[in-house]
Amino acid sequence: MYDQYQSYSNEDLLYICTHAEQYDAVSITYARQVLTERGIAVPETAPEAKWSGKDNDLIGNPYNKLSWDFDAEEGVLHAGPEIDHKALQWHKYLCLSLIVLTAILVILKQAPGLIMYGLCIYALYKFKSWGWYLLQYFAISNIILVIIEVYSIIGIGALDYFADSMTLFRIGTAIYFGCVLVVIHKDRMLNLFNISHRNRRNAVISVFAIIAVIRVLFYLRYN
């Protein structure tokens, strides 16, 4: 690993050192060693990292709040305001894709939860954390419902359903939401919406619990 880190740029090594929560101790040690050998001073900790006394979660992640500007002439590191352009680009594409999907659902008269979709898009656009939670619920519930539908179709041998355009659309929508889940669970997006890893885990568990309760209630109601 040490030899590998010698080929890294100063900026990459500094990123590792100042984002200790994302790397193991060995990686950070080697990154610091290579920087020290290059004559570059490395700060002990990243500023603006605040811990809540109750949950011990990282609040105000410096990856979201600050950037580290390396001054090549002085060989020092300066903290400054960060704009995570990649996360903002993902955010823009996410909002646009949801608007397009909602419009398609309206055209197909398949959007009974149009108000909820609208609220979700608004909250995401405004970088509200509850928009992230709502989108995750939509995504996971949609994927589970499509999996159940496909399993039922295969179970009864009614493969002709796969030739139906609406069935294919629902499957395509589930694939889209699968991609959405991958994107919104990336650290860049979590930081953008101020979602800690603990809250993300609890949110996922809550969504599955809600879906399980709903399925049990439907089963008891119609059986």
URVEN-V635050 format. One record per residue. N is the residue number from 1. RES is the residue in three letters. SS is DSSP state (h for helix, s for strand, l for the rest). PSI is psi in radians with two decimals (none if undefined). OMEGA is omega as a letter, one per 40 degrees, with the letter a starting at -180 (NA if undefined). Layout:
N/RES/SS/PSI/OMEGA
N/RES/SS/PSI/OMEGA
This chain:
1/MET/l/-0.63/a
2/TYR/h/-0.79/i
3/ASP/h/-0.64/i
4/GLN/h/-0.75/a
5/TYR/h/-0.39/i
6/GLN/h/-0.40/i
7/SER/l/-0.11/a
8/TYR/l/2.64/i
9/SER/l/2.85/i
10/ASN/h/-0.69/a
11/GLU/h/-0.73/a
12/ASP/h/-0.72/i
13/LEU/h/-0.69/i
14/LEU/h/-0.62/i
15/TYR/h/-0.76/i
16/ILE/h/-0.76/a
17/CYS/h/-0.57/a
18/THR/h/0.08/i
19/HIS/l/1.02/a
20/ALA/h/-0.47/a
21/GLU/h/-0.21/a
22/GLN/h/-0.08/a
23/TYR/l/2.78/i
24/ASP/l/2.95/a
25/ALA/h/-0.61/a
26/VAL/h/-0.76/i
27/SER/h/-0.76/a
28/ILE/h/-0.69/i
29/THR/h/-0.80/i
30/TYR/h/-0.68/i
31/ALA/h/-0.76/i
32/ARG/h/-0.69/a
33/GLN/h/-0.78/a
34/VAL/h/-0.73/i
35/LEU/h/-0.71/i
36/THR/h/-0.72/i
37/GLU/h/-0.46/i
38/ARG/l/-0.01/i
39/GLY/l/0.46/a
40/ILE/l/2.22/i
41/ALA/l/2.36/a
42/VAL/l/2.23/i
43/PRO/l/2.60/a
44/GLU/l/-0.75/a
45/THR/l/2.78/i
46/ALA/l/2.36/i
47/PRO/l/2.89/i
48/GLU/l/0.25/i
49/ALA/l/1.93/a
50/LYS/s/2.39/a
51/TRP/s/2.36/i
52/SER/l/2.40/a
53/GLY/l/-0.44/a
54/LYS/l/-0.94/a
55/ASP/l/-0.17/a
56/ASN/l/0.56/i
57/ASP/l/2.60/i
58/LEU/s/2.10/a
59/ILE/s/2.43/a
60/GLY/l/0.86/a
61/ASN/l/2.23/a
62/PRO/h/-0.39/i
63/TYR/h/-0.52/i
64/ASN/h/-0.56/a
65/LYS/h/-0.57/a
66/LEU/s/2.75/i
67/SER/s/2.91/i
68/TRP/s/2.03/a
69/ASP/s/2.04/a
70/PHE/s/2.17/i
71/ASP/s/1.82/a
72/ALA/l/-0.58/a
73/GLU/l/-0.75/a
74/GLU/l/-0.31/a
75/GLY/l/0.55/a
76/VAL/s/2.93/a
77/LEU/s/2.30/i
78/HIS/s/2.44/i
79/ALA/s/2.39/i
80/GLY/s/2.99/a
81/PRO/s/2.39/a
82/GLU/l/2.46/i
83/ILE/l/1.94/a
84/ASP/l/1.58/a
85/HIS/h/-0.63/a
86/LYS/h/-0.76/i
87/ALA/h/-0.69/i
88/LEU/h/-0.61/i
89/GLN/h/-0.76/i
90/TRP/h/-0.71/a
91/HIS/h/-0.75/a
92/LYS/h/-0.83/a
93/TYR/h/-0.62/i
94/LEU/h/-0.83/i
95/CYS/h/-0.76/a
96/LEU/h/-0.74/a
97/SER/h/-0.64/i
98/LEU/h/-0.64/i
99/ILE/h/-0.77/i
100/VAL/h/-0.78/i
101/LEU/h/-0.75/i
102/THR/h/-0.71/i
103/ALA/h/-0.72/i
104/ILE/h/-0.73/i
105/LEU/h/-0.64/i
106/VAL/h/-0.78/i
107/ILE/h/-0.71/a
108/LEU/l/0.03/a
109/LYS/l/0.73/a
110/GLN/l/0.45/a
111/ALA/l/1.19/i
112/PRO/l/-0.47/i
113/GLY/l/0.70/a
114/LEU/h/-0.70/a
115/ILE/h/-0.72/i
116/MET/h/-0.69/i
117/TYR/h/-0.72/i
118/GLY/h/-0.75/i
119/LEU/h/-0.68/a
120/CYS/h/-0.81/i
121/ILE/h/-0.73/i
122/TYR/h/-0.81/a
123/ALA/h/-0.69/i
124/LEU/h/-0.74/i
125/TYR/h/-0.60/a
126/LYS/l/0.13/i
127/PHE/l/0.64/i
128/LYS/l/2.36/a
129/SER/h/-0.59/a
130/TRP/h/-0.39/i
131/GLY/h/-0.67/i
132/TRP/h/-0.78/i
133/TYR/h/-0.73/a
134/LEU/h/-0.74/i
135/LEU/h/-0.70/i
136/GLN/h/-0.71/i
137/TYR/h/-0.81/i
138/PHE/h/-0.80/a
139/ALA/h/-0.89/a
140/ILE/h/-0.76/a
141/SER/h/-0.69/i
142/ASN/h/-0.79/a
143/ILE/h/-0.77/a
144/ILE/h/-0.75/i
145/LEU/h/-0.70/i
146/VAL/h/-0.68/i
147/ILE/h/-0.76/i
148/ILE/h/-0.74/i
149/GLU/h/-0.82/a
150/VAL/h/-0.73/i
151/TYR/h/-0.72/i
152/SER/h/-0.73/i
153/ILE/h/-0.78/i
154/ILE/h/-0.65/a
155/GLY/h/-0.68/a
156/ILE/h/-0.02/i
157/GLY/l/0.31/a
158/ALA/l/1.14/a
159/LEU/h/-0.22/i
160/ASP/h/-0.40/i
161/TYR/h/-0.47/a
162/PHE/h/-0.24/i
163/ALA/h/-0.17/i
164/ASP/l/2.32/a
165/SER/h/-0.65/a
166/MET/h/-0.64/i
167/THR/h/-0.79/i
168/LEU/h/-0.63/i
169/PHE/h/-0.75/i
170/ARG/h/-0.67/i
171/ILE/h/-0.74/i
172/GLY/h/-0.67/i
173/THR/h/-0.68/i
174/ALA/h/-0.70/i
175/ILE/h/-0.71/i
176/TYR/h/-0.81/a
177/PHE/h/-0.50/i
178/GLY/h/-0.74/i
179/CYS/h/-0.66/i
180/VAL/h/-0.74/i
181/LEU/h/-0.72/i
182/VAL/h/-0.76/a
183/VAL/h/-0.86/a
184/ILE/h/-0.24/i
185/HIS/l/0.02/i
186/LYS/l/2.60/a
187/ASP/h/-0.63/i
188/ARG/h/-0.77/a
189/MET/h/-0.62/i
190/LEU/h/-0.75/i
191/ASN/h/-0.61/a
192/LEU/h/-0.60/a
193/PHE/l/0.19/i
194/ASN/l/0.82/i
195/ILE/l/2.09/i
196/SER/l/2.85/i
197/HIS/h/-0.61/i
198/ARG/h/-0.79/i
199/ASN/h/-0.60/i
200/ARG/h/-0.79/i
201/ARG/h/-0.78/i
202/ASN/h/-0.63/i
203/ALA/h/-0.72/i
204/VAL/h/-0.79/i
205/ILE/h/-0.72/a
206/SER/h/-0.72/a
207/VAL/h/-0.81/i
208/PHE/h/-0.62/i
209/ALA/h/-0.75/i
210/ILE/h/-0.78/a
211/ILE/h/-0.70/i
212/ALA/h/-0.76/i
213/VAL/h/-0.77/i
214/ILE/h/-0.75/i
215/ARG/h/-0.70/i
216/VAL/h/-0.74/i
217/LEU/h/-0.72/i
218/PHE/h/-0.69/a
219/TYR/h/-0.78/i
220/LEU/h/-0.55/a
221/ARG/h/-0.67/a
222/TYR/h/0.18/i
223/ASN/l/none/NA
